Amino acid sequence: MKQYTIRTRNVPLSLHDAVITEATFMGSTIRLVFADGIRDLFKKEAVWTGRAVVTISNVDRDSSSLVRFGESSYSVCPIEQLGQFVKMGRFEIIDELYGYRQLLFRCMWLTDTMCEAVELSLSHSSELVIRWEDEPSEAMYESESF
C-alpha cells in the first residue's frame, strides 16, 4: 500500500481576528486593507503588525462567493459587494483556510443593529501577497483586552 503524508504548513502571518477596513476590486485582483494590522507569527509570540495590505490576483469571480448566514437562512451575494459590507460595519475575520487555489475566510459582520456570519470564498490562480508595516497602531492596543 502506498502512502503520502500531507504536512501541516506553518504560515508565519495570520488574518485571524483582523478587521478588513477597505476592500477594492481592480479587474481580477482583490485588495484587502487591514488598518489595525494582522498577526505576525515570525517571532516566538504573536504580535500585531501595523497597517497591512493583502493582494489576491487572478481571482475567478464566477467561482468565488460571499455568503451571508441569517438565523434560519442564507443568501449568496456577488463578491463585489464586499466593499459595501466593509463600509457599513465591522468585518472581522474569525477563521482562515488556505487550500489549492482557494481561500476561505469565515467572518463576522457587525453593524449597529445586527451581527451576521459571513463566508468569503475566493478561487484564485496566483500567489497571495501580504505587505505590512512593523509598528502596530495605538488604537489596536486600546481595543485589545488581555
C-alpha positions as a Markdown table, in Angstrom:
| # | Residue | x | y | z |
|---|---|---|---|---|
| 1 | Met | 0.0 | 0.0 | 0.0 |
| 2 | Lys | 1.4 | 3.4 | -0.9 |
| 3 | Gln | 1.2 | 6.4 | 1.4 |
| 4 | Tyr | 1.8 | 10.1 | 1.2 |
| 5 | Thr | 1.6 | 12.4 | 4.2 |
| 6 | Ile | 0.4 | 16.0 | 3.7 |
| 7 | Arg | 2.2 | 18.1 | 6.2 |
| 8 | Thr | 0.6 | 21.0 | 8.1 |
| 9 | Arg | 2.1 | 24.2 | 6.8 |
| 10 | Asn | 3.2 | 26.8 | 9.3 |
| 11 | Val | 2.0 | 30.2 | 8.0 |
| 12 | Pro | 4.0 | 33.0 | 9.6 |
| 13 | Leu | 1.2 | 35.6 | 9.3 |
| 14 | Ser | -2.4 | 35.3 | 10.4 |
| 15 | Leu | -5.5 | 37.2 | 9.5 |
| 16 | His | -7.4 | 35.7 | 12.4 |
| 17 | Asp | -9.2 | 38.4 | 14.4 |
| 18 | Ala | -8.1 | 41.0 | 11.9 |
| 19 | Val | -10.6 | 43.6 | 10.6 |
| 20 | Ile | -10.9 | 44.4 | 6.9 |
| 21 | Thr | -11.2 | 48.2 | 6.7 |
| 22 | Glu | -11.2 | 48.5 | 2.9 |
| 23 | Ala | -11.9 | 46.1 | 0.1 |
| 24 | Thr | -11.3 | 47.1 | -3.6 |
| 25 | Phe | -11.5 | 45.3 | -6.9 |
| 26 | Met | -9.3 | 46.1 | -9.9 |
| 27 | Gly | -10.1 | 43.7 | -12.7 |
| 28 | Ser | -9.4 | 40.2 | -11.3 |
| 29 | Thr | -7.4 | 41.5 | -8.3 |
| 30 | Ile | -8.8 | 42.0 | -4.8 |
| 31 | Arg | -7.1 | 44.3 | -2.4 |
| 32 | Leu | -7.9 | 44.0 | 1.3 |
| 33 | Val | -6.7 | 46.6 | 3.7 |
| 34 | Phe | -6.3 | 46.0 | 7.5 |
| 35 | Ala | -5.7 | 49.4 | 9.1 |
| 36 | Asp | -5.2 | 47.9 | 12.5 |
| 37 | Gly | -2.8 | 45.2 | 11.2 |
| 38 | Ile | -2.6 | 41.4 | 11.2 |
| 39 | Arg | -0.9 | 38.9 | 13.5 |
| 40 | Asp | 2.8 | 38.4 | 12.9 |
| 41 | Leu | 3.9 | 34.9 | 13.9 |
| 42 | Phe | 7.5 | 35.1 | 12.8 |
| 43 | Lys | 8.5 | 35.7 | 16.4 |
| 44 | Lys | 8.1 | 33.4 | 19.4 |
| 45 | Glu | 4.9 | 35.1 | 20.4 |
| 46 | Ala | 2.2 | 36.5 | 18.0 |
| 47 | Val | 2.3 | 40.3 | 17.8 |
| 48 | Trp | 0.1 | 42.7 | 15.9 |
| 49 | Thr | 1.6 | 44.5 | 12.9 |
| 50 | Gly | 0.9 | 48.0 | 11.7 |
| 51 | Arg | -1.3 | 48.6 | 8.7 |
| 52 | Ala | -1.4 | 45.6 | 6.3 |
| 53 | Val | -2.5 | 45.1 | 2.7 |
| 54 | Val | -3.4 | 41.7 | 1.2 |
| 55 | Thr | -3.5 | 41.4 | -2.6 |
| 56 | Ile | -5.0 | 38.4 | -4.3 |
| 57 | Ser | -4.6 | 38.3 | -8.1 |
| 58 | Asn | -6.3 | 36.3 | -10.8 |
| 59 | Val | -9.5 | 35.8 | -8.8 |
| 60 | Asp | -12.1 | 33.9 | -10.6 |
| 61 | Arg | -15.3 | 35.8 | -9.8 |
| 62 | Asp | -17.6 | 33.2 | -11.1 |
| 63 | Ser | -16.2 | 30.6 | -8.7 |
| 64 | Ser | -15.9 | 32.9 | -5.8 |
| 65 | Ser | -18.7 | 33.9 | -3.4 |
| 66 | Leu | -19.8 | 35.9 | -0.4 |
| 67 | Val | -22.4 | 34.1 | 1.7 |
| 68 | Arg | -24.4 | 35.7 | 4.5 |
| 69 | Phe | -25.9 | 33.5 | 7.1 |
| 70 | Gly | -29.0 | 34.5 | 9.0 |
| 71 | Glu | -30.7 | 32.7 | 11.8 |
| 72 | Ser | -32.6 | 30.3 | 9.6 |
| 73 | Ser | -31.4 | 31.1 | 6.1 |
| 74 | Tyr | -28.5 | 32.2 | 3.9 |
| 75 | Ser | -28.0 | 34.4 | 0.9 |
| 76 | Val | -25.3 | 34.4 | -1.8 |
| 77 | Cys | -24.0 | 37.8 | -2.7 |
| 78 | Pro | -21.6 | 38.9 | -5.5 |
| 79 | Ile | -18.1 | 39.2 | -4.1 |
| 80 | Glu | -18.1 | 42.8 | -5.5 |
| 81 | Gln | -20.4 | 43.7 | -2.6 |
| 82 | Leu | -17.6 | 43.0 | -0.1 |
| 83 | Gly | -16.6 | 46.7 | -0.2 |
| 84 | Gln | -20.1 | 47.7 | 0.8 |
| 85 | Phe | -20.1 | 45.3 | 3.7 |
| 86 | Val | -16.8 | 46.7 | 4.9 |
| 87 | Lys | -18.1 | 50.3 | 4.7 |
| 88 | Met | -21.4 | 49.6 | 6.5 |
| 89 | Gly | -19.9 | 47.8 | 9.6 |
| 90 | Arg | -17.1 | 45.9 | 11.2 |
| 91 | Phe | -15.9 | 43.0 | 9.0 |
| 92 | Glu | -13.7 | 40.7 | 11.2 |
| 93 | Ile | -12.0 | 37.5 | 10.0 |
| 94 | Ile | -12.7 | 34.7 | 12.5 |
| 95 | Asp | -11.1 | 31.8 | 10.7 |
| 96 | Glu | -8.9 | 31.4 | 7.6 |
| 97 | Leu | -8.4 | 28.3 | 5.4 |
| 98 | Tyr | -5.9 | 28.1 | 2.7 |
| 99 | Gly | -6.2 | 25.4 | 0.0 |
| 100 | Tyr | -5.0 | 24.7 | -3.5 |
| 101 | Arg | -6.1 | 27.9 | -5.4 |
| 102 | Gln | -8.8 | 28.5 | -2.8 |
| 103 | Leu | -9.1 | 30.8 | 0.2 |
| 104 | Leu | -12.0 | 30.7 | 2.7 |
| 105 | Phe | -12.4 | 33.4 | 5.3 |
| 106 | Arg | -15.1 | 32.9 | 7.9 |
| 107 | Cys | -16.1 | 36.3 | 9.2 |
| 108 | Met | -18.4 | 38.2 | 11.5 |
| 109 | Trp | -20.1 | 41.3 | 10.1 |
| 110 | Leu | -21.3 | 43.7 | 12.8 |
| 111 | Thr | -23.3 | 46.8 | 12.3 |
| 112 | Asp | -25.2 | 49.0 | 14.8 |
| 113 | Thr | -28.3 | 46.7 | 14.5 |
| 114 | Met | -27.1 | 43.2 | 13.7 |
| 115 | Cys | -24.4 | 40.6 | 13.7 |
| 116 | Glu | -24.1 | 38.1 | 10.9 |
| 117 | Ala | -21.8 | 35.2 | 10.0 |
| 118 | Val | -20.3 | 35.7 | 6.5 |
| 119 | Glu | -18.1 | 33.4 | 4.4 |
| 120 | Leu | -15.8 | 34.8 | 1.8 |
| 121 | Ser | -14.7 | 32.1 | -0.6 |
| 122 | Leu | -12.1 | 33.1 | -3.2 |
| 123 | Ser | -10.9 | 31.0 | -6.1 |
| 124 | His | -7.6 | 32.3 | -7.5 |
| 125 | Ser | -4.7 | 31.2 | -9.7 |
| 126 | Ser | -1.8 | 33.1 | -8.3 |
| 127 | Glu | 0.0 | 33.9 | -5.1 |
| 128 | Leu | -1.3 | 35.8 | -2.1 |
| 129 | Val | 0.9 | 38.9 | -1.4 |
| 130 | Ile | 0.9 | 40.3 | 2.1 |
| 131 | Arg | 2.6 | 43.6 | 2.9 |
| 132 | Trp | 2.7 | 45.2 | 6.4 |
| 133 | Glu | 4.2 | 48.0 | 8.5 |
| 134 | Asp | 6.1 | 47.0 | 11.6 |
| 135 | Glu | 4.6 | 49.3 | 14.1 |
| 136 | Pro | 1.1 | 48.5 | 15.3 |
| 137 | Ser | -1.4 | 51.3 | 15.6 |
| 138 | Glu | -2.2 | 52.7 | 19.1 |
| 139 | Ala | -5.9 | 52.0 | 18.6 |
| 140 | Met | -5.2 | 48.3 | 18.4 |
| 141 | Tyr | -3.6 | 48.3 | 21.9 |
| 142 | Glu | -6.5 | 50.3 | 23.3 |
| 143 | Ser | -9.1 | 47.9 | 21.9 |
| 144 | Glu | -7.3 | 44.7 | 22.7 |
| 145 | Ser | -8.2 | 43.2 | 26.1 |
| 146 | Phe | -5.9 | 40.7 | 27.7 |
